[in-house]
Every structure is written in structure tokens, then in C-alpha cells.
Amino acid sequence: MQFYESTPATGHPQLSPTASNNSNNSPKNHVIRHNLPTPPPSHSASPAPLDRQKCVYESLPNLYHGSTESQLAKQIKLLESHKDFAEENPFFVADISSVYKQHIRWKNELPRIEPFFAVKCNPDPYVIRLLAALGLGFDCASQAEINTILSLPTSCPATEDPSNNIIFANPCKAASMVKFARRNQVKMMTFDNTDELHKIAKLYPSAQLVIRILTDDSKSVCRFGIKFGAPLDAVPHLLKTAKDLSLNVIGVSFHVGSGCYDPQSYVDAIQRSKKTFEVGESLGYKFNLLDVGGGFGHDNFELLARSLGPAVDEYFPAETGVRVIAEPGRFYVHDAFSLATNIIAKRGSADDIDEDMDDQSPKVMYYQNDGVYGAFNCVMFDHAEPKARPLTVQSQLVLEDVQLNERKVDSEEISCSIWGPTCDSLDCVMKSHKLAKGLQVGDWLRWDEMGAYTICAASTFNGFSRADVHYTSGADSMEAQEVRRILQQTAPDLQGLIMYP
Ligand SMILES: *Cc1c(COP(=O)(O)O)cnc(C)c1O
């Protein structure tokens, strides 16, 4: 993590390893300063449990105004003007209004289904804060993730009433975390095996349990079924065990796998959920919660939602009073983050290439300052295939023609491969790609759609720091204005932090 202490002029004095990194630490391991306005009296009247008095945000980075393009360009100019200082660190630009736009899409298509954002996908402080302010619930899988939500320095449904707005959606939980959930009134939690039931019966008998069933995940990029989910034929025994232990099972959850591309997966899962509700009923349970999990992509959301929504209404009509929630992760953040990387070295010269050669294998190898041990871990873990385009060619910013959505670059491109900075030969980001011929060491590349399962799993292997994030509330638009209004209203400590441009 790069500190900007010596250059306060950059306007990022507080870009220390805060926020998103903190949420991965044990809450005990970092000192948390609560430099926020005193909470309203209703808060201080009843002593909150210890963990809730902490604030995971020591301070938030500045929130700028303007498009991702303008922020990328501004940042590169800034870095280039500090020639001998960190000019080649990779960095993200996050457009928070993009997260807001996704929420509007959700509300339009699935008004009945309450989204619980899957924190693991991107526990970014601004993302979490905006979503909390919008009233979302949260899907947490660990103590640290729960703490991130409970510690939000703003009143929101998730911190006010965690029992209804946080689901501990990890079917295999450490005992200490079950106890932590009990202490903090996080009641809803998933299970898919009898050992977990015995654990919960001992540690948290009043928990509200949700049975996670196995569904067909074969039409998803990342399959979860191999690790979690009870097959339908195991459901009767599991629910019988829960009943014998006098446990309170309130409903059913599933996850069709992340990056789902077949709407039928949801319909099939809803049918299995219905069967599970019936088994519950035969044992004397009256389930009232259906959790349809995540899996929604950015591009196919409407397609999936238009099968899921009607299936929910058909099998679980609103009149039944069943509460329907979901755990979207990727859908909310995929598009919001763009990454800028710097070409730090190059092997092979474009001039050496005989254009007539049939051999398609790339001759030029670019080495950049972020790779699969950093933000591009998504290549290894998330089956991602990120795409690069030049941000600068021979130190000149490549301007985008917004109208035509075309790049104004010299059209000559050569095939190349793109590698990360570590000494591991596994550290290859793109095996084969075409990029402008003129690219040189020192030039910048841009990678869009880098918001899901990227920063959160990045390491500092081999001594390479994680990319910083620079935030913008978006270019002039109604959504951007709304984002600024919401953030300011619900987080008084943000007053004055919004910077122009
Ligand atoms: C990862 C995960 C999610 C989020 O999935 P997306 O495909 O990103 O929407 C939701 N629920 C559970 C239990 C998960 O493990």
C-alpha cells in the first residue's frame, strides 16, 4: 500500500491502508478511531455491544466528481508530475453512481425480492455505505464481515436491526463466530449438514436457521455445489434432526453458482425450494423465508430476473407472506471499478515482427505492475477474462470519442501477452491480446469491469502493493446527484469531502 504522506498536494492524504483492507483484519488487530459526530441520543441510551461501538472507517478517502475517464486521466497526470514518487503504482477508479444504477435496475425488475449484498464480493467502504444507506441487507460469511456492517457509522436497517437485515450465509461456521453472531443479534444463518445443527443447538439455540439446498449449478461460471448445499434427498433427515433439537428453521436458501447464464437454473431452484417448504410443513415447520442467493451477472440480469421473478410469484405468491431475499454480489459492483496499470517492462520489439508470418503466438511480452497475485487474482479464482486497452500511448493520453464510442488510436495493433510483476511464471494476465503497436514502457493500460472479486482477494506477494482506489460519485447525471445527496445525508462526516473536479 502506497502512502501519499509526502505529497499532500495530491489530495489523498488519508490513503493509508484503511477501509477495505481493515475489514479483512481481525477487529482486535487494528485500532479504530471513532472520529465521527456523536451518535444521536437513541444510540447512547442503550449500551451497544462492544463490537458495535467501533468504526471500521478511520476516515474515508476523498470522493471526487466526474466520469471514470476524467478521474483516470487526472490521476495519471498527477502521478506523472511526481516523476520520482510512486508514479507507476496501479490504481482503481470507482464510480459509486454505477452501484446506485444497479440498485435501480434491481428495484425495477425484482421489486419483491430484498437484496442482501454479499460482502465478500467487494467490501469497499463507499459501496457498503451507499448500499446500507439505500436500505439493503447484507450477506456476511465471517465475523469480520459482520463487524464491518455492524460498525457502520451511519444509521441504516442493517445496523439498527441486524436480526432482520444480516444473514450469516456460511453453512459451515466456526464456533467462535456463532457465539459472536449471538452476542450481536445476528439471528439468520444457513446450514446444510447435521454437525452444524448440533453446533448451533449448543451455541445459539434461538438462531433462525435457513436450510441451504443444492441446486443445479452447471450453468454457472463459478460452481458452488461441490462445497455447499444439501441435496433434496437429504432434506427430510436434516429437517427432522433440526426438529428433534428444537431448532427454529425459518426457510430455504440456495445459490445457483456465481456468473449464472441460464434463467432455468433459478426456476429449477425455486421448484426445489417449494419441495423443501413442503417437507418442512410435514414436520410441523411453517417456513416464511426464501433466499434466492446470488449469481446475477451485469449483462444478463434482466434475462435472469424475468424468469426468477415470475417463478417466485408462482410458487410463493405474495399472499403467503413469505419474505423473499437474495444475496447479489457481482451484480452490484462488477461495472463500478476500473483499474489502471503501468507497463513496467517489455520483452520483444514490435519492429522485429514479420507481419506476414502465420505464427499467431504473441511476440511482445508486456510486464505490468499488477497481476494474478493482486487485483487480477480474478483470473485464477473467478474465471475472469479481463480486457485491456491503452490509456496512454507513448505517454499521450488516448482520448475516447464518447459519441462514437470509438478509440482514436493509430489503428495498428500487434499481438502481445500481458504479465504481472512477480517472479512466478503463473503470473500471466492475458496470454494473447492485441494492443496498439506504439505502446512503450511507462505507458498505462485500462481494465474495466474490475469491481467483483478483485481487490478483496489481492495479496502483496513478492512485495508488490495492492492498488489504491480513487472514488468518484460519477459524471453529471441524476444518479450521481442522488448518490451525493444520499451519502451526505446519511453520513455527516462526509460533508465537505466531495471534491470538484
Ligand atoms: C459468493 C456468494 C454470494 C454472491 O454471489 P454473486 O454470484 O457474486 O452474486 C451470495 N451468497 C453466497 C452464500 C455466496 O457464497
The ligand as an SDF file (V2000), in Angstrom:
LIG
                    3D

 15 15  0  0  0  0  0  0  0  0999 V2000
  -20.4320  -15.5300   -3.0450 C   0  0  0  0  0  0  0  0  0  0  0  0
  -21.7950  -15.6710   -2.5450 C   0  0  0  0  0  0  0  0  0  0  0  0
  -22.7960  -14.7890   -2.9750 C   0  0  0  0  0  0  0  0  0  0  0  0
  -22.5930  -13.7530   -4.0590 C   0  0  0  0  0  0  0  0  0  0  0  0
  -22.6530  -14.3420   -5.3110 O   0  0  0  0  0  0  0  0  0  0  0  0
  -22.6400  -13.4790   -6.6660 P   0  0  0  0  0  0  0  0  0  0  0  0
  -22.5630  -14.5080   -7.7250 O   0  0  0  0  0  0  0  0  0  0  0  0
  -21.4590  -12.5810   -6.6150 O   0  0  0  0  0  0  0  0  0  0  0  0
  -23.9010  -12.7300   -6.7360 O   0  0  0  0  0  0  0  0  0  0  0  0
  -24.0460  -14.9100   -2.4070 C   0  0  0  0  0  0  0  0  0  0  0  0
  -24.2990  -15.8410   -1.4560 N   0  0  0  0  0  0  0  0  0  0  0  0
  -23.3700  -16.7040   -1.0200 C   0  0  0  0  0  0  0  0  0  0  0  0
  -23.7060  -17.6770    0.0290 C   0  0  0  0  0  0  0  0  0  0  0  0
  -22.0860  -16.6480   -1.5570 C   0  0  0  0  0  0  0  0  0  0  0  0
  -21.1630  -17.5160   -1.1380 O   0  0  0  0  0  0  0  0  0  0  0  0
  1  2  1  0
  2  3  1  0
  2 14  2  0
  3  4  1  0
  3 10  2  0
  4  5  1  0
  5  6  1  0
  6  7  2  0
  6  8  1  0
  6  9  1  0
 10 11  1  0
 11 12  2  0
 12 13  1  0
 12 14  1  0
 14 15  1  0
M  END
$$$$
